[in-house]
Amino acid sequence: MFLAQNPVQARTDAKTGEVSGPAADLTRKLAETLGVPFVIAGVAGTAAVMQQVSSGNADIGFLAYDETRAKEVDFSQTYALAQNTYLVLQSSPLRTTADIDQAGLKIGVGERDAADMFLDRTLKTAKLVRNPGGNLDTALSQLNTGQIDAYAANRQRLSRFAKEHDGVRLLPDNFYGVEQAIVVRKGNKELLDAVNATIADARQSGLISAAIARAGLTGVDVAPERKDR
């Protein structure tokens, strides 16, 4: 399971139904290693991925690491870092991410997204306005009507959106590199070990970097190995 609205993980071809992207390539590699068939599908929102994996309806899911989520599912090694930034109107006085945390500013963010959890911990004075489902059309409407001053999300999604819509721009720097990882049902050590071995091999062989390049992703890097997970 992956987040259907997150191209950093994967995309589903509207005509053929084929899924492509890093999540698809890693799932295929894991299935080959285990000698089992696989099906990969996108779902709407983090909660859906968590529920599918926790219930056993899905063996693995693709999510950004967060210590709160780690209480419900077990996380693999990080395989990629997806940089996050802000979308603002062309007329906005905001120029860098350092301008964001000001009294009176309203920052839109996808509800329960990794950016939501990070900003909830780190913003001191700006107010978060949560967007259920992380819909960018809703975010644009909120920007245009003054309901929010900026919208936080991964650079890949925002770059693609900004190219298709006039009157908006991205801030040039990033505020957070989101750790993309794979989750398994809590306590499933055997599968988690297999997932981690697959990620290690994919990192060394160049599979992850090739998947990122093939998907044409912006602001996404291969993650270094973490010693604490």
Backbone bond lengths (Angstrom), bond angles and torsions (degrees), N, CA, C in turn:
res aa  C-N    CA-C-N  psi(-1)  N-CA   C-N-CA  omega(-1)  CA-C   N-CA-C  phi
1 M - - - 1.453 - - 1.531 109.74 -
2 F 1.324 115.86 136.83 1.456 120.17 175.88 1.523 108.47 -136.18
3 L 1.327 115.91 168.84 1.460 121.15 179.89 1.523 109.29 -79.42
4 A 1.313 116.33 113.98 1.458 121.16 -172.37 1.520 113.18 -61.04
5 Q 1.330 117.88 -28.12 1.463 121.17 -177.88 1.524 112.91 -95.45
6 N 1.327 116.64 10.73 1.465 119.54 -177.61 1.527 110.63 -115.18
7 P 1.345 118.10 97.19 1.469 120.90 -178.45 1.520 113.33 -67.20
8 V 1.335 117.92 -14.52 1.460 120.21 175.15 1.526 109.79 -62.50
9 Q 1.326 116.32 -30.76 1.461 120.78 178.14 1.530 111.12 -87.71
10 A 1.322 116.64 -56.69 1.465 119.99 -177.77 1.522 110.16 -169.52
11 R 1.334 115.18 166.95 1.463 122.42 173.85 1.525 108.79 -130.76
12 T 1.328 115.50 148.96 1.462 121.22 175.82 1.520 108.74 -110.83
13 D 1.327 116.93 123.64 1.460 121.30 178.78 1.525 109.16 -66.66
14 A 1.324 116.31 123.96 1.463 120.99 -175.45 1.525 112.49 -63.71
15 K 1.329 117.36 -28.56 1.467 120.62 -177.44 1.524 112.47 -88.37
16 T 1.328 116.27 -44.67 1.465 119.60 -173.80 1.523 113.68 -98.22
17 G 1.337 116.85 -20.21 1.455 120.21 -175.96 1.517 113.21 80.05
18 E 1.340 116.62 1.51 1.466 120.17 -179.27 1.527 110.41 -70.89
19 V 1.327 115.47 136.77 1.465 121.66 178.95 1.525 108.61 -101.63
20 S 1.333 116.28 131.07 1.461 121.00 179.12 1.520 109.55 -134.50
21 G 1.331 115.45 159.08 1.458 120.41 179.99 1.517 110.89 125.58
22 P 1.330 117.85 176.43 1.464 121.07 -177.65 1.527 114.14 -54.57
23 A 1.332 117.77 -40.64 1.467 119.96 -179.69 1.524 111.26 -62.52
24 A 1.332 116.13 -40.35 1.465 120.01 179.34 1.525 110.94 -66.54
25 D 1.334 116.84 -43.07 1.464 120.39 -178.44 1.525 111.64 -66.51
26 L 1.330 116.90 -39.92 1.463 119.83 179.29 1.530 111.35 -70.16
27 T 1.323 116.90 -38.18 1.469 120.04 177.33 1.522 110.39 -63.26
28 R 1.322 116.22 -43.44 1.466 120.75 179.00 1.529 110.73 -61.71
29 K 1.333 116.51 -43.57 1.464 120.97 179.81 1.526 110.81 -63.87
30 L 1.325 117.42 -42.64 1.464 121.02 178.96 1.525 110.70 -63.43
31 A 1.331 116.81 -43.58 1.465 120.72 -179.92 1.527 111.06 -62.81
32 E 1.335 116.50 -39.97 1.463 120.42 177.55 1.527 110.70 -63.29
33 T 1.326 116.32 -41.56 1.464 121.05 179.87 1.525 111.45 -63.49
34 L 1.333 115.95 -41.15 1.465 120.86 -177.81 1.530 112.47 -84.42
35 G 1.336 116.34 -13.32 1.459 120.22 -179.33 1.513 113.54 70.35
36 V 1.342 115.68 39.59 1.467 120.43 -178.55 1.527 109.72 -129.79
37 P 1.338 117.81 155.89 1.466 120.19 174.23 1.523 109.48 -74.57
38 F 1.329 117.00 166.10 1.461 119.09 179.36 1.518 111.18 -145.77
39 V 1.316 114.00 154.62 1.460 123.42 171.09 1.517 106.16 -131.36
40 I 1.328 117.52 133.86 1.465 120.99 178.12 1.519 108.57 -123.51
41 A 1.329 115.76 136.62 1.464 120.15 -176.93 1.518 110.11 -144.93
42 G 1.322 115.37 151.82 1.455 121.31 176.87 1.517 111.09 -94.73
43 V 1.329 115.93 145.61 1.461 121.53 176.58 1.527 108.62 -130.06
44 A 1.310 115.76 163.93 1.465 121.08 -175.85 1.522 110.80 -91.85
45 G 1.316 116.38 103.95 1.452 120.34 171.15 1.517 115.57 97.84
46 T 1.327 113.69 153.04 1.462 122.06 -179.27 1.521 112.28 -59.72
47 A 1.321 116.38 -42.17 1.467 120.31 -177.54 1.521 111.23 -58.35
48 A 1.332 116.79 -36.93 1.462 120.72 -179.45 1.524 111.15 -67.58
49 V 1.335 117.29 -40.84 1.468 120.39 176.97 1.525 109.78 -62.51
50 M 1.326 116.57 -46.98 1.464 121.38 179.96 1.529 110.96 -58.84
51 Q 1.320 116.50 -44.46 1.463 120.82 -177.25 1.525 111.43 -65.95
52 Q 1.331 116.41 -43.02 1.461 120.37 -178.76 1.528 111.54 -63.58
53 V 1.329 116.68 -40.63 1.464 120.43 -179.72 1.527 110.92 -74.36
54 S 1.315 117.63 -45.24 1.469 121.31 -178.26 1.519 112.19 -62.56
55 S 1.335 116.35 -34.08 1.463 120.70 -178.46 1.523 112.87 -81.63
56 G 1.338 116.52 -12.72 1.455 120.09 -177.63 1.512 113.74 88.55
57 N 1.331 117.54 1.91 1.469 120.11 176.96 1.523 111.67 -69.78
58 A 1.332 116.48 -25.32 1.466 122.06 174.80 1.523 108.14 -127.83
59 D 1.324 116.62 141.72 1.467 120.50 179.45 1.521 111.65 -77.65
60 I 1.334 116.31 -38.97 1.461 120.61 179.62 1.525 109.52 -136.13
61 G 1.316 114.93 158.74 1.458 121.37 174.47 1.515 108.96 -141.80
62 F 1.315 116.18 160.25 1.466 121.72 179.59 1.523 108.59 -110.97
63 L 1.342 115.52 121.27 1.460 121.66 -177.72 1.518 110.35 -147.09
64 A 1.318 115.33 158.31 1.458 120.51 170.05 1.522 108.53 -77.11
65 Y 1.329 115.59 139.85 1.465 119.48 -179.52 1.523 110.85 -67.44
66 D 1.315 115.04 137.01 1.461 121.82 171.28 1.520 107.54 -152.22
67 E 1.330 115.96 137.40 1.464 120.04 -175.24 1.526 112.10 -63.21
68 T 1.328 117.77 -28.58 1.465 120.14 177.23 1.522 110.68 -68.53
69 R 1.323 116.68 -43.95 1.464 120.83 178.32 1.527 111.35 -64.86
70 A 1.339 116.48 -30.64 1.464 121.10 -177.78 1.527 112.51 -66.53
71 K 1.322 117.52 -9.83 1.461 120.46 174.56 1.525 111.34 -77.79
72 E 1.344 116.50 -18.28 1.462 121.14 -175.26 1.522 113.69 -109.68
73 V 1.333 117.13 -28.09 1.464 122.18 179.15 1.522 108.05 -137.63
74 D 1.330 116.51 163.18 1.463 120.66 176.93 1.524 109.58 -98.91
75 F 1.334 115.57 134.10 1.457 122.16 -177.33 1.521 111.71 -99.62
76 S 1.317 114.52 144.24 1.459 122.11 174.48 1.519 110.30 -82.28
77 Q 1.319 114.42 -177.32 1.456 121.28 165.77 1.534 109.02 -57.99
78 T 1.312 116.43 151.06 1.462 121.12 174.25 1.526 108.98 -73.92
79 Y 1.334 116.86 133.82 1.469 118.94 178.82 1.528 112.68 -105.26
80 A 1.341 117.75 -21.58 1.466 120.37 179.62 1.521 110.02 -152.35
81 L 1.320 115.46 157.20 1.461 122.30 174.97 1.524 108.45 -115.67
82 A 1.324 115.81 121.35 1.467 121.29 179.99 1.525 108.52 -106.04
83 Q 1.320 116.16 113.50 1.456 120.78 -176.53 1.529 111.33 -72.91
84 N 1.330 115.71 139.54 1.463 121.89 179.77 1.523 111.00 -113.05
85 T 1.332 115.71 143.79 1.457 121.92 178.39 1.523 108.89 -145.69
86 Y 1.333 116.98 -163.07 1.463 121.30 -176.81 1.523 111.32 -123.99
87 L 1.322 114.89 143.28 1.460 123.42 171.61 1.524 107.65 -99.14
88 V 1.335 116.62 131.11 1.467 121.41 179.24 1.526 108.90 -136.20
89 L 1.322 116.47 166.63 1.458 120.59 173.59 1.528 109.73 -70.58
90 Q 1.323 116.62 152.13 1.464 120.63 177.48 1.526 110.94 -55.87
91 S 1.321 116.83 -33.82 1.464 121.60 -177.01 1.523 113.69 -82.56
92 S 1.319 117.79 -2.03 1.464 121.05 -175.98 1.526 111.67 -65.48
93 P 1.339 117.50 141.81 1.467 120.29 175.30 1.526 112.50 -77.50
94 L 1.332 117.67 -9.21 1.464 121.34 -179.35 1.525 109.70 -71.26
95 R 1.342 116.82 128.56 1.461 121.18 -174.96 1.525 113.70 -117.70
96 T 1.329 117.89 -31.54 1.464 121.20 178.57 1.524 108.71 -139.42
97 T 1.315 116.58 169.24 1.463 120.23 -179.74 1.527 111.75 -64.93
98 A 1.328 117.16 -21.92 1.465 120.30 178.29 1.526 111.96 -67.80
99 D 1.335 117.08 -17.11 1.468 121.29 -179.48 1.526 112.93 -83.09
100 I 1.316 117.67 -8.76 1.462 121.45 -167.81 1.529 114.18 -73.85
101 D 1.313 117.65 -44.21 1.467 120.14 -170.41 1.526 111.15 -82.82
102 Q 1.331 114.95 74.48 1.460 121.38 179.78 1.524 110.17 -124.89
103 A 1.316 115.96 147.73 1.464 120.58 176.72 1.522 109.59 -59.87
104 G 1.313 116.09 134.75 1.456 121.22 177.98 1.515 114.44 93.79
105 L 1.339 117.94 -15.76 1.463 119.95 179.08 1.525 110.25 -82.52
106 K 1.325 115.35 143.00 1.463 122.22 179.83 1.530 107.87 -116.96
107 I 1.328 115.88 122.90 1.460 121.93 -174.31 1.523 109.57 -112.14
108 G 1.321 116.30 118.07 1.457 120.75 177.02 1.518 111.02 -79.70
109 V 1.332 115.91 148.80 1.463 120.65 179.85 1.524 108.50 -160.45
110 G 1.325 116.75 147.97 1.455 120.72 176.47 1.516 110.64 -65.77
111 E 1.308 116.22 129.06 1.467 120.60 -177.48 1.524 111.19 -60.70
112 R 1.339 115.72 125.96 1.464 124.95 179.37 1.528 113.17 69.90
113 D 1.330 117.62 7.57 1.458 119.88 171.61 1.524 109.32 -66.15
114 A 1.337 116.32 163.89 1.462 120.02 177.15 1.521 110.89 -59.35
115 A 1.335 116.64 -37.68 1.466 120.01 178.64 1.523 110.89 -63.77
116 D 1.324 117.02 -37.40 1.464 121.75 177.66 1.528 109.96 -59.84
117 M 1.316 116.65 -49.11 1.462 120.52 -177.45 1.525 111.46 -65.55
118 F 1.336 116.15 -38.94 1.462 119.84 179.66 1.527 110.89 -67.74
119 L 1.324 116.76 -48.38 1.464 120.07 -177.43 1.525 111.89 -68.65
120 D 1.323 116.83 -32.08 1.461 120.13 177.15 1.527 110.85 -61.38
121 R 1.332 115.65 -31.78 1.468 120.30 179.51 1.527 112.35 -83.73
122 T 1.329 117.49 -28.07 1.465 119.41 -167.11 1.527 115.87 -110.12
123 L 1.325 118.62 -27.11 1.465 119.08 179.35 1.526 110.33 -69.55
124 K 1.308 116.13 135.69 1.464 120.97 -177.92 1.527 112.73 -101.11
125 T 1.335 117.21 -39.15 1.466 119.43 -173.42 1.526 114.14 -125.26
126 A 1.321 118.71 -33.17 1.464 120.59 178.32 1.531 109.65 -67.29
127 K 1.325 116.08 154.35 1.462 121.83 -177.24 1.525 110.49 -104.21
128 L 1.333 116.86 136.06 1.459 121.34 176.72 1.527 110.40 -86.87
129 V 1.329 115.31 136.27 1.463 122.17 174.07 1.522 106.28 -118.66
130 R 1.325 117.05 109.22 1.464 121.02 -171.97 1.524 111.96 -84.23
131 N 1.331 113.81 140.26 1.460 123.20 -175.75 1.529 107.88 -114.93
132 P 1.336 118.84 101.98 1.469 120.49 179.75 1.528 110.91 -57.68
133 G 1.327 116.51 124.93 1.456 120.23 -179.81 1.512 114.25 85.83
134 G 1.339 117.87 -10.57 1.464 120.86 177.93 1.515 113.81 62.11
135 N 1.336 117.72 38.56 1.460 121.90 -176.67 1.526 110.93 -74.79
136 L 1.332 117.09 122.20 1.463 120.79 -175.97 1.525 112.76 -74.72
137 D 1.313 118.13 -28.13 1.466 119.67 175.26 1.528 109.95 -65.07
138 T 1.324 115.83 -39.03 1.466 120.20 175.42 1.522 110.09 -63.65
139 A 1.334 116.30 -42.49 1.464 120.48 179.11 1.526 111.17 -60.71
140 L 1.330 116.94 -41.87 1.465 120.40 179.38 1.525 110.80 -63.34
141 S 1.315 116.49 -42.35 1.460 120.42 177.41 1.525 110.69 -61.26
142 Q 1.327 116.40 -40.68 1.467 120.59 179.18 1.526 111.42 -66.43
143 L 1.328 117.05 -37.42 1.466 120.44 176.39 1.525 110.58 -64.28
144 N 1.316 116.26 -45.92 1.464 120.77 -176.35 1.525 113.25 -68.13
145 T 1.320 116.81 -26.02 1.468 120.38 -178.89 1.526 112.67 -100.71
146 G 1.335 116.79 4.57 1.454 120.25 176.69 1.511 115.11 78.51
147 Q 1.333 117.17 11.02 1.465 119.33 178.67 1.526 111.67 -73.01
148 I 1.341 116.03 -27.02 1.463 121.34 173.75 1.525 108.36 -137.04
149 D 1.340 115.60 158.49 1.466 121.52 178.70 1.525 112.16 -101.72
150 A 1.324 116.70 -21.21 1.463 121.98 179.82 1.519 107.73 -158.25
151 Y 1.334 115.60 157.32 1.465 119.69 178.02 1.523 108.95 -127.02
152 A 1.329 116.23 127.99 1.463 122.72 -176.37 1.526 111.17 -96.78
153 A 1.339 115.91 131.40 1.469 120.68 176.65 1.523 108.33 -168.61
154 N 1.341 116.16 178.53 1.461 117.50 -179.78 1.525 110.86 -72.09
155 R 1.313 114.86 147.18 1.466 121.90 -173.05 1.527 111.98 -60.24
156 Q 1.325 117.63 -34.77 1.460 120.22 -179.88 1.526 111.01 -61.02
157 R 1.319 117.23 -50.72 1.475 120.89 179.76 1.519 111.25 -61.00
158 L 1.329 115.85 -45.51 1.458 119.82 -176.35 1.528 111.91 -68.94
159 S 1.333 117.38 -37.19 1.469 120.63 179.12 1.523 110.69 -62.05
160 R 1.306 114.79 -45.74 1.463 119.82 179.80 1.532 110.79 -62.99
161 F 1.324 116.10 -42.17 1.464 120.86 -178.91 1.525 110.97 -66.25
162 A 1.333 116.57 -43.08 1.468 120.57 -177.81 1.526 111.80 -64.40
163 K 1.334 117.37 -31.94 1.465 120.79 178.33 1.527 111.56 -67.88
164 E 1.328 115.80 -25.67 1.465 120.74 -175.63 1.525 112.95 -97.33
165 H 1.346 117.32 -5.51 1.462 120.42 -175.96 1.529 110.47 -134.66
166 D 1.314 116.12 130.42 1.461 121.20 178.41 1.531 110.39 -77.95
167 G 1.326 115.08 156.81 1.459 120.26 171.69 1.502 116.06 86.49
168 V 1.347 117.04 5.95 1.464 119.79 178.66 1.525 109.78 -130.73
169 R 1.316 115.68 159.83 1.462 121.63 177.70 1.524 109.12 -149.56
170 L 1.319 115.73 163.82 1.461 121.98 175.70 1.524 109.50 -100.42
171 L 1.316 116.81 146.39 1.457 119.29 170.60 1.525 107.81 -68.60
172 P 1.333 117.96 146.62 1.466 120.51 -171.01 1.523 115.31 -73.81
173 D 1.336 117.49 -18.89 1.462 119.67 -178.31 1.526 110.52 -112.40
174 N 1.317 116.14 175.42 1.462 122.54 -176.96 1.522 110.53 -115.29
175 F 1.343 115.94 152.73 1.461 118.92 178.28 1.521 113.15 -107.66
176 Y 1.341 117.81 -11.68 1.465 118.85 -173.78 1.519 109.80 -166.59
177 G 1.338 116.36 132.05 1.455 121.35 172.81 1.520 108.81 -97.83
178 V 1.319 116.67 106.08 1.464 121.72 -174.72 1.528 110.16 -78.48
179 E 1.320 115.70 129.47 1.461 121.78 -179.09 1.528 110.53 -81.11
180 Q 1.323 116.55 110.32 1.460 121.43 176.96 1.526 109.40 -84.47
181 A 1.324 115.74 128.59 1.462 120.18 -175.58 1.525 110.12 -144.34
182 I 1.327 115.32 179.26 1.463 122.66 177.70 1.526 107.95 -114.21
183 V 1.325 116.62 139.37 1.464 120.62 178.81 1.524 110.38 -114.22
184 V 1.336 114.44 148.26 1.463 121.81 174.62 1.524 107.70 -129.90
185 R 1.315 115.35 167.41 1.463 120.75 178.68 1.526 110.04 -59.48
186 K 1.314 116.60 140.84 1.460 122.32 -177.16 1.533 110.72 -53.51
187 G 1.336 115.34 126.77 1.457 120.56 176.34 1.516 115.63 89.56
188 N 1.337 118.20 -1.94 1.469 120.80 -179.54 1.530 109.15 -85.38
189 K 1.334 115.57 73.52 1.462 121.43 -174.11 1.527 112.24 -65.62
190 E 1.321 117.38 -36.64 1.462 120.22 -178.23 1.527 111.07 -61.14
191 L 1.324 116.19 -46.50 1.462 119.35 179.21 1.522 110.82 -69.63
192 L 1.331 117.27 -39.00 1.464 120.30 179.66 1.526 110.84 -61.62
193 D 1.329 117.13 -40.62 1.467 120.50 178.00 1.529 110.55 -62.73
194 A 1.336 116.59 -40.19 1.465 120.49 179.36 1.528 110.66 -66.46
195 V 1.328 116.32 -39.83 1.466 120.79 178.09 1.525 110.26 -63.28
196 N 1.330 116.95 -46.15 1.465 120.48 -179.24 1.524 111.82 -63.72
197 A 1.320 116.79 -37.81 1.466 120.22 177.80 1.527 110.30 -65.71
198 T 1.326 116.53 -38.93 1.466 121.00 178.45 1.523 110.84 -65.08
199 I 1.332 116.83 -43.27 1.468 120.50 179.01 1.524 110.76 -63.76
200 A 1.334 116.98 -42.91 1.467 120.46 179.63 1.526 110.73 -60.85
201 D 1.324 116.01 -43.44 1.464 120.26 179.28 1.530 110.86 -66.75
202 A 1.340 116.19 -40.69 1.469 120.71 -179.13 1.524 111.45 -67.54
203 R 1.326 116.66 -33.07 1.465 120.40 176.55 1.526 110.21 -67.46
204 Q 1.334 116.13 -46.27 1.462 121.11 -176.52 1.526 112.17 -70.34
205 S 1.319 117.01 -37.53 1.468 120.94 -176.36 1.524 113.19 -78.51
206 G 1.332 116.74 -15.04 1.457 119.97 -177.40 1.516 113.68 92.54
207 L 1.344 117.23 4.26 1.466 120.30 -179.16 1.527 111.31 -60.67
208 I 1.331 117.49 -41.73 1.465 120.12 -177.48 1.524 110.82 -67.77
209 S 1.328 116.65 -46.64 1.470 119.24 -179.65 1.525 110.65 -63.03
210 A 1.329 117.17 -37.38 1.463 120.78 178.63 1.524 110.84 -66.97
211 A 1.331 116.94 -38.66 1.466 120.93 179.25 1.522 111.00 -65.39
212 I 1.332 116.66 -40.44 1.464 121.29 178.15 1.524 110.22 -63.57
213 A 1.335 116.26 -45.19 1.468 120.69 -179.52 1.523 111.30 -65.85
214 R 1.321 116.78 -43.00 1.465 121.15 -178.40 1.529 111.25 -63.47
215 A 1.329 116.13 -33.91 1.462 120.62 179.54 1.526 112.43 -80.58
216 G 1.344 117.01 -8.07 1.458 120.99 179.27 1.516 113.07 65.67
217 L 1.325 116.72 36.40 1.461 120.73 -175.20 1.526 111.86 -78.85
218 T 1.319 115.70 141.67 1.461 123.57 179.19 1.522 109.85 -106.33
219 G 1.333 117.02 133.75 1.461 120.04 177.06 1.510 113.71 70.33
220 V 1.331 117.11 30.37 1.466 121.70 178.25 1.526 108.26 -125.67
221 D 1.328 116.57 128.98 1.459 122.03 -177.25 1.524 110.39 -125.03
222 V 1.331 116.40 153.63 1.462 120.70 172.01 1.525 107.84 -67.28
223 A 1.322 116.32 131.73 1.467 120.31 -177.99 1.524 110.62 -83.37
224 P 1.327 117.03 140.55 1.467 119.52 172.98 1.526 109.82 -70.80
225 E 1.308 116.42 159.98 1.463 120.34 178.35 1.520 110.45 -65.86
226 R 1.331 115.92 138.76 1.460 121.42 174.82 1.519 109.10 -99.93
227 K 1.327 116.55 136.09 1.461 120.71 -178.75 1.528 112.22 -86.78
228 D 1.348 116.63 -13.14 1.466 119.86 -174.73 1.524 112.68 -100.53
229 R 1.333 117.51 11.48 1.459 118.43 179.39 1.520 109.89 -142.45
